[in-house]
Amino acid sequence: MITYLKSIKLLNLDEEYNLICAKKNIHNNLYPCKIFPEKELEKIIFDPITIFYGGNGSGKTTLLNIVSSKLNAEKKNDNKKGELYDDYISKLSDFELSSNGLKDIKFISSDDVFDYILDLRAINDDVVRRKELLKEE
């Protein structure tokens, strides 16, 4: 049985405004607020495979970070996301999984893959250097 996220409801403009005002201080970073309401994106209904596409800065990674945070997904890297991020996540209440028995939720970003490849490359370079040293000896 496949388990997947069926839907998630993002905060609308009023909910974001209330969140920002509730903090009652000046914010340098409103992330992740003011990204999705202006795109009129409030609820996402997922299929077993869902593709997000768009230009740089369109919110794809933000959306994936929000979903993974809300589902408490295991992450290799937990980036600092701004003063309002945790409050934004805590206000999200409407999400639905397609089946029970979910064992693990993991979030793997493209950065994680690139870091892994770079680590492998560094290890391989070190092995080559050691081989060269052994040859010289």
N, C-alpha and C positions, 0 to 999 in steps of 0.2 A: 504494500500500500504506500502510495506517495503522499507525503505530507508537505503542504505548501501554504503560504500565506494567501488567504482569499481576498482580503481587503484591509485597507487602513485609511482612516480619516485624518487628514491634516487639519491644523488650526486654520480657521477662516480669519478674515481681516479684523473683525471685532474681537475675537479671542486673542489674536496677536497683540492688538492695541491694549487690551486689558492686562496682558502679561507684561508688556513693556512699562505701562503706567504703574503696575503693582510694585515694581522695583523702586520707583521714586528716586532715581538717581540718573546721572548722565552716563550713557553707555557709549563707549567707543566702537563696540562691536555688537550689532543686533542679530548676528547669525544665530539661528537659521530663519529669523523673522524677515518679512518683506520679500520673500523669494516666490512662494507659491500662490498667495492670494492674487497678486497682480497677473499671474498666469491662469487664474481662475481654476486652479487645481486644488480641490478639497478632498475628494475621495478617489482612491485608486483601487480598482478591482483587478486582481491578478489571475493569470492562467498558470498552468504548470510551468510554462516558460514565458516570461515577460521581458520585453526588451525596452530599455529607456534609451532614447537617442536625442541628440541635440548638440548645439554648439558649445564651445568652452564657456563656462559660467552660467549655463542654463539650469543647473540644479541637480544634475544626475547623481553626482557623488553625495551631495547633501541629502538627497532623498534616500540613497542607500545607507548613509550613516544614521539617519533618523529611524529607518526600519530596523536596522541591526541593533541600535540602542534600545528601541522599544521592546524588542524581543529578547533583550539581554544576550545577544549573540557573543560567542567567544571571539575576541579579536586579537591579532598579533600586536598591532599598534593601536593605541588609543590616543588619537590626536586631541590636542586642546582645541575646543570648539567655540569658546566665547562665553560671556557671562550668562546669557539667557538660555543656552543649549539644554542644560539639565531641567530647567523649569519648563521649557517647551516640551520635552519628552514626557515629563510627568503629567502634563495636561492632555496628552493624547490618550484617549480612553477607548476608542472604537477601532479594534482590529480583530480579525477572525482567521483562525487556522482551519484548514480543510479536514483534518482528522486528528484523532487523539494518538497518544503513544509517541510523541516527539521525544527523541532521546537527546540530541545535541543540535544546537544551532551555531553555525560558524560563519564568520564573515571574512572572506579573503578578498583583499583589494588588489588592484593592479600594482600598487606600490609594494605589497607583500611579495608578489611574484617577482618583480624586478629586484627587490632586495635579496631574495633567495638566489636568483641567477647571479647577481654580483658577488654574493658570498661564495658560491660555487666557483666562479671565475677566480676569485682571490685564492681559494684553496688549491685549485688546479695550477695557478701560477707559482704558488709556493712549492708544489710537488715538482714542477719542471725545474725550478731553481735548485732544489735539493738534488735532483738527478744530475744536473750540470755540475754541481759541486762534487758529487760522488765520482763522476767521470774524470774530473780534474785530479782527484786524489788517486 
